[in-house]
Amino acid sequence: MADHTAAVAYCRQFGAHQTGASRRDREAQARANKEFDESLHPRDDHGKFTDGDGSAGSGATLAERHVSPEWVGKVQANEDRVGVIRRYAEKRNQTPEEFIAQADKVVADAVENAHVFVRVPGDILEWIAMDGYIKNQFESSTSQGLLDAGTRDRLEDRLFGIPTGESDPSKRPIYGYLGADDGSSDEGDSVQTYGAVAVRLKDDVKERTTFTVGDSLDANYEYRGSSKETYPLGGVAAMANVAPQPVLHPSSLAYDFGLKSNFENKTTVDEFERAKGIGGLAKHGIDHYVEAQIHGGVRMSDVESVYWPFAYAPEWLRAAQKEHGFALLSAEGGDYDPEPEES
């Protein structure tokens, strides 16, 4: 995928930034971001920064509050899913409940040691560092085509209970993935098409992160015709195949048992049960990665490390590292060579 296409893909799925904005405007915003004291602005129940003491909340994590009970019920009642579970439970002399419990353990074991990442092109990371946070497509207004705002708006209403037409972009998730220590999503590192730079977030972000095995948009749509890029029904989800689940409380509801390629064509239930780590689970999802939905926004203060795969680190990256304190690593996960950028 060409660099420009990768940048567009990032804008569509993993947050977006308006490259047309003037540098003067962005520098002014960056100054405002530096003056922002997060300790004085606790997040409310939606993850939005408040001006005061915030909301007392319900006691549930932010991720748990973004799991839609209505959508979970639809997934549990999905006839394809129910049929697959019943069929394979019978083959293994199990009850459906025993099969589900075993599948829950497979998913939980795979997710347990995974980290939350966002994948971006190198030039987009510069804009993120300047802004101080990642923008989603509702804020940037840069997304066009396949992942249009209307489709995403409807899906987020169904999956997360975010009201259709919500005007506050900070109440919408940022999309990333669950990855291994080296930032890869699976054996083929399928998410690299969204950008060469893996940005690992701090572990405390997990409590406000949900996940699906595969792309949540693709998994919950029924494609019509020969083109995968054609969404039916004017952008209304046609199938309830997966339900986002909290990373800290994972379950197989995040897995598409009704996906024919999983249990009928490419893999068997035995291979699913042998899945090891997040990479092993990812290959069983549509698009071959485990998508993470990060609620409450992603600021530079949430960044644990940046995996920089290029020969030299530019001055802006060194400055951002010094300001925000994240680790700068090579693509393989080792300390980045401190050699400065060539003049």
Secondary structure as UniProt FT lines:
FT   HELIX           3..13
FT   TURN            19..20
FT   HELIX           23..34
FT   HELIX           38..40
FT   TURN            45..46
FT   HELIX           62..65
FT   HELIX           69..77
FT   HELIX           79..91
FT   TURN            92..93
FT   HELIX           96..112
FT   STRAND          115..120
FT   HELIX           122..131
FT   HELIX           137..140
FT   HELIX           145..147
FT   HELIX           149..160
FT   TURN            164..165
FT   HELIX           169..171
FT   STRAND          174..179
FT   TURN            181..182
FT   TURN            187..188
FT   HELIX           190..194
FT   STRAND          197..201
FT   HELIX           203..208
FT   STRAND          209..214
FT   HELIX           216..219
FT   TURN            228..229
FT   TURN            233..235
FT   STRAND          245..246
FT   TURN            247..248
FT   HELIX           252..254
FT   TURN            257..258
FT   HELIX           261..265
FT   HELIX           269..273
FT   HELIX           277..282
FT   TURN            283..284
FT   TURN            287..288
FT   STRAND          290..294
FT   TURN            295..296
FT   HELIX           300..302
FT   STRAND          303..307
FT   HELIX           315..324
FT   STRAND          327..329
FT   TURN            331..332
//
